[in-house]
Amino acid sequence: MASPTRERLVTARFVVVVASGLFYFLALAMTTPVLPHYVEDRLGGGGVAVGVAVGAFAFGAVALRAHAGRIGDRAGRRVLIVAGALVVAAGTACYGIVAELWWLVAMRVVTGIGEAAFFVGAATMITDLAPVERRGEAGSYWSVAVYGGLSFGPALGEYVRGDDRYTAVWIVSAALAGVATALGAATSDAGRPAVPASPSRLIHPAAVRPGVVLLLGLIPLAGFSAFMPLYVERFDVDAGPIFLLYGVLILAVRTLGARLPDRLGGRAAATGALALSAAGIGVVAAWSSVAGLVVGTMVLAAGMSLMYPALLLLALDGVAETERASVVGTFSSFFDLSQGVGAPISGGVAELTSTRGAFVTGTVAAAFGLVVLRARGPWRVARATRQ
């Protein structure tokens, strides 16, 4: 007996949205290894200043994220994609115009606002384009763009910066965000969502517990991204190859294991993701050598590759189409909070102890996230939203 034909997932429109996301996250991430050096070398800041500059982006994103969900549920997803990428391009182009920490923080907040709009629009459009039974797979492919950009971008940023070319980094990053804008303009919504009878919720309860777990689970990445470029200096190596290794592994696991969240279920996949993330960043902290850095990065990448699609699957389970962007907006707010909270906290610990202390902070946070995920009690807060 022939098996039923699965509804198609990878369409031209799906590919355009993923490609827009890849260029967009390349633009964001290429500044990641450059900012700590810029803050220290040009602005004379220490660990806390690095954490504030890196984390300020997230506070801008959180400020708009929930409102972006409302806009997406009412006006469509495409407007968020185009406007968000355009704001990021303009904001990044302004980095360094004034060589003061306050200016950099202000521009990071502006680009964070653009990030909120883009991410909610693109991530929601991806779920709109996916058959329900393949939503976890769609999330995996989308996260290839997210984490592929976040992983390969730093290597590109290190290459462009060279010894002291900070302005070149800001210009190239803005140009990549411009490409994301153009690709976003070339797509269209998957049918205008029906306007909900009541206003979309600013904080959707269906996304709160998965979002808290995401926040805790991504703190290891916040510390790794912000402080690994400084940590590797003790071994006289560049951060670029480490970020590149991380990116290659993310792409491999996300592509080859795209169906794992659907097959395992969101909770089981998220459990494995958190355990691997805690172990990976713990290896980086405990094994102070190039070998430890490589092994820890590999384990961390395996965990991070499964975390977002697994937890998004849990957040979206049973949610009505008219509330989907609000759920994505609330859920992805915790993504930003993990960077906004994680980077300064990791920076504070690093300043009190050492750079390795930032990695220990990530291990503790991911372990706590695992406790929250596996705790007894009802998982979903918002079953009433089902229709």
C-alpha positions in Angstrom: 0.0 0.0 0.0 1.4 3.4 -1.0 2.2 5.8 1.8 0.3 9.1 1.7 2.1 11.9 -0.2 3.4 14.6 2.2 2.5 18.1 1.5 5.4 20.1 -0.1 7.4 22.3 2.3 10.4 23.7 0.3 8.8 26.1 -2.2 10.3 29.1 -4.0 8.7 31.5 -1.5 10.0 29.4 1.4 13.6 29.5 0.0 13.4 33.3 -0.5 12.4 33.8 3.2 15.2 31.5 4.4 17.7 33.3 2.1 16.7 36.7 3.4 17.2 35.4 6.9 20.7 34.0 6.1 21.9 37.4 4.8 20.2 39.2 7.6 21.9 37.1 10.3 25.2 37.2 8.6 24.9 41.0 8.8 24.2 40.9 12.5 26.7 38.2 13.5 29.7 39.6 11.6 29.8 42.4 14.2 29.8 39.9 17.1 33.6 39.3 17.4 34.4 42.8 16.3 32.4 44.6 19.0 34.5 43.4 22.0 37.7 44.5 20.3 36.1 47.8 19.3 34.9 48.5 22.9 38.3 47.7 24.4 40.6 49.2 21.7 38.7 52.2 20.6 36.4 53.0 23.5 38.6 51.9 26.4 36.0 49.7 28.0 36.3 46.6 30.1 34.2 43.4 30.5 31.1 45.1 31.7 31.3 47.7 28.9 31.6 44.8 26.4 28.6 43.1 27.9 26.5 46.2 27.9 27.4 47.0 24.2 26.6 43.5 23.1 23.5 43.2 25.2 22.0 46.6 24.4 20.8 45.2 21.1 18.6 42.8 22.9 16.8 45.5 24.9 15.8 47.3 21.7 14.5 44.1 20.3 12.5 43.3 23.5 10.9 46.8 23.4 9.3 46.1 20.1 9.0 42.3 19.9 5.5 41.8 21.4 4.2 44.8 19.4 5.7 43.3 16.3 3.6 40.2 16.9 0.4 42.3 16.9 1.5 44.1 13.7 2.2 40.8 12.0 -1.2 39.4 13.0 -3.0 42.4 11.5 -0.9 43.8 8.7 0.9 40.7 7.5 4.4 39.4 7.8 6.1 40.9 4.8 6.0 44.5 6.1 7.8 43.4 9.2 10.5 41.6 7.2 11.2 44.6 4.9 11.0 47.3 7.6 13.1 45.4 10.1 15.9 44.6 7.7 16.0 48.2 6.5 16.2 49.6 10.1 19.1 47.1 10.8 20.9 48.3 7.7 20.6 51.9 8.6 21.5 51.4 12.3 24.6 49.3 11.6 25.8 51.9 9.1 25.9 54.4 11.9 28.1 52.4 14.2 31.4 54.2 14.9 30.2 57.6 13.6 30.7 58.8 17.2 33.5 57.0 19.1 31.7 56.9 22.4 30.1 54.0 24.3 26.8 55.8 24.7 26.5 56.2 20.9 27.3 52.5 20.2 24.7 51.5 22.8 22.1 53.8 21.2 22.7 52.4 17.7 22.7 48.8 19.1 19.2 49.6 20.6 18.1 50.9 17.1 19.3 47.8 15.3 17.6 45.7 18.0 14.3 47.3 17.2 14.8 46.4 13.6 15.7 42.8 14.5 12.5 42.4 16.4 10.4 43.3 13.4 12.4 41.2 11.0 12.6 38.0 13.1 8.9 38.0 14.0 7.9 38.6 10.4 10.2 36.0 8.9 9.8 33.3 11.5 6.0 33.6 11.4 5.9 33.5 7.6 8.0 30.3 7.7 5.3 28.6 9.9 2.6 30.0 7.7 4.2 28.3 4.7 4.7 24.9 6.5 2.2 22.1 6.7 1.2 21.5 10.3 2.9 18.1 10.5 6.1 19.5 9.1 6.3 22.6 11.2 9.3 21.3 13.3 11.1 20.5 10.0 10.4 24.0 8.7 11.7 25.5 12.0 14.9 23.5 11.5 15.5 24.8 8.0 14.7 28.4 9.2 17.1 28.0 12.0 19.8 27.0 9.5 19.5 30.6 8.3 19.5 31.9 11.9 22.4 29.9 13.3 24.2 29.6 10.0 24.4 33.4 9.8 25.2 33.7 13.5 28.0 31.1 13.1 29.6 32.1 9.8 29.1 35.9 10.3 31.7 36.2 13.0 34.4 34.6 10.8 33.4 37.1 8.0 33.6 39.9 10.6 37.1 38.9 11.7 38.3 38.7 8.1 36.9 42.1 7.2 38.2 43.7 10.4 41.8 42.5 9.9 44.0 44.5 12.2 41.9 47.7 12.5 39.2 48.0 9.8 36.2 48.6 12.0 34.5 51.0 9.5 34.7 48.3 6.8 32.9 45.9 9.1 30.0 48.3 9.7 29.6 49.0 6.0 29.7 45.3 4.9 27.2 44.4 7.6 24.8 47.2 6.5 25.1 46.0 2.8 24.2 42.4 3.8 21.2 43.7 5.7 20.3 45.6 2.5 20.3 42.3 0.5 18.0 40.8 3.2 15.7 43.8 2.7 15.6 43.3 -1.1 14.8 39.6 -0.7 12.1 40.3 1.8 10.5 42.7 -0.7 10.5 40.0 -3.3 8.3 37.6 -1.3 4.6 37.9 -0.3 2.4 36.8 2.6 0.9 33.3 2.5 -2.6 34.7 2.5 -3.5 37.7 4.7 -4.2 36.4 8.2 -7.8 37.0 9.4 -7.9 39.9 11.8 -8.6 38.5 15.3 -11.9 39.5 16.9 -10.0 40.7 20.0 -6.6 42.3 20.0 -3.6 40.0 19.8 -2.0 39.5 23.2 1.2 41.4 23.9 2.5 38.5 26.0 1.0 35.3 24.8 0.9 32.7 27.6 1.4 29.8 25.2 5.0 31.0 24.7 6.0 31.9 28.2 7.3 28.6 29.6 9.0 27.5 26.3 10.5 31.1 26.2 11.9 30.9 29.7 13.6 27.6 28.8 14.9 29.2 25.6 16.3 32.2 27.5 18.2 30.0 29.9 19.4 27.6 27.2 20.8 30.4 25.1 22.8 32.1 27.8 25.8 29.8 27.0 25.7 31.1 23.4 25.6 34.7 24.7 28.8 34.2 26.8 30.4 32.1 24.0 29.8 34.8 21.4 30.8 37.8 23.5 33.9 36.4 25.3 35.3 33.6 23.1 37.1 36.2 20.9 38.9 37.4 24.0 39.4 34.0 25.5 41.3 32.5 22.4 44.0 35.2 22.7 45.7 33.1 25.4 46.2 30.4 22.9 47.4 32.8 20.2 44.7 31.7 17.7 41.9 33.6 16.0 38.2 33.3 16.9 37.1 33.0 13.2 37.9 29.3 12.8 36.1 28.4 16.0 33.0 30.3 14.9 33.4 28.6 11.5 33.5 25.1 13.1 30.4 26.0 15.1 28.6 27.1 12.0 29.5 24.1 9.9 28.2 21.8 12.6 25.0 23.8 13.1 24.3 23.5 9.3 25.1 19.8 9.3 22.9 18.9 12.2 20.1 21.2 11.2 20.1 19.9 7.6 20.5 16.2 8.3 18.4 16.2 11.4 15.7 18.6 10.3 12.9 16.1 11.1 14.2 15.2 14.6 12.0 17.7 16.5 8.9 16.3 14.7 9.9 12.7 15.3 11.1 13.0 18.9 8.6 15.6 20.0 9.5 19.1 21.2 10.1 18.2 24.9 12.4 15.2 24.2 14.4 17.2 21.6 14.7 20.2 23.9 15.9 18.0 26.7 18.8 16.7 24.6 19.5 20.2 23.4 19.9 21.7 26.9 22.0 18.8 28.2 24.4 19.1 25.2 24.6 22.8 25.5 25.4 22.7 29.2 28.0 20.0 28.7 29.6 21.8 25.7 30.1 25.2 27.3 31.2 23.4 30.5 34.0 21.6 28.5 35.2 25.0 27.1 35.4 26.3 30.7 37.0 23.3 32.3 39.5 22.2 29.6 41.7 25.3 29.0 43.3 24.3 25.8 42.7 24.5 22.0 41.6 20.9 22.1 39.1 21.7 24.9 37.8 24.7 22.9 37.3 22.6 19.8 35.6 19.7 21.6 33.4 22.0 23.7 32.4 24.0 20.6 31.3 20.8 18.8 29.1 19.6 21.7 27.7 23.1 22.2 26.8 23.3 18.5 25.0 19.9 18.7 22.8 21.3 21.5 22.1 24.6 20.0 21.1 23.1 16.7 18.1 21.4 18.2 17.0 24.0 20.8 15.1 26.6 18.9 13.0 24.3 16.6 12.1 22.0 19.5 10.9 24.8 21.8 9.1 26.7 19.0 7.2 23.5 18.3 6.1 23.4 21.9 5.1 27.1 21.9 3.0 26.8 18.7 1.2 23.6 19.5 -2.5 24.1 19.2 -2.4 27.9 18.7 -4.9 29.5 16.4 -3.6 31.0 13.1 -4.8 34.5 14.1 -2.5 34.4 17.2 0.6 32.8 15.6 2.6 36.0 15.1 1.9 37.0 18.7 3.2 33.6 19.9 6.3 34.0 17.8 6.7 37.5 19.1 6.5 36.5 22.7 8.7 33.4 22.2 11.4 35.2 20.3 11.5 38.0 23.0 13.2 35.4 25.2 15.8 34.9 22.5 16.7 38.6 22.8 16.5 38.6 26.6 19.0 35.7 26.7 21.5 38.0 24.9 20.5 41.1 26.8 20.7 39.4 30.2 23.2 36.8 29.4 26.0 39.0 27.9 26.1 41.5 30.8 25.8 38.8 33.5 28.5 36.8 31.8 30.6 40.0 31.5 30.2 40.7 35.2 31.3 37.2 36.2 34.2 37.4 33.8 35.3 40.7 35.3 35.1 39.3 38.8 36.8 36.0 37.9 38.1 35.4 34.4 36.8 34.9 30.9 36.3 31.2 31.7 33.8 32.4 34.4 31.5 33.6 31.6 31.4 30.0 30.2 30.6 28.6 33.7 27.7 31.0 33.9 26.3 29.4 30.7 26.6 25.9 32.1 24.6 26.8 35.2 21.9 28.6 33.2 21.4 25.7 30.7 21.2 23.2 33.6 18.6 25.4 35.2 16.7 25.5 31.9 16.6 21.7 31.9 15.1 21.7 35.4 12.3 24.2 34.2 11.7 22.0 31.1 11.4 18.8 33.0 9.5 20.1 36.1 6.2 18.5 36.9 3.0 20.3 36.3 1.1 21.3 33.1 3.4 22.3 30.3 1.1 24.5 28.3 -0.4 27.6 30.0 -2.7 28.5 27.1 -4.8 25.5 26.0 -7.7 27.8 25.9 -6.3 29.4 22.7 -7.0 26.3 20.8 -9.7 26.6 18.1 
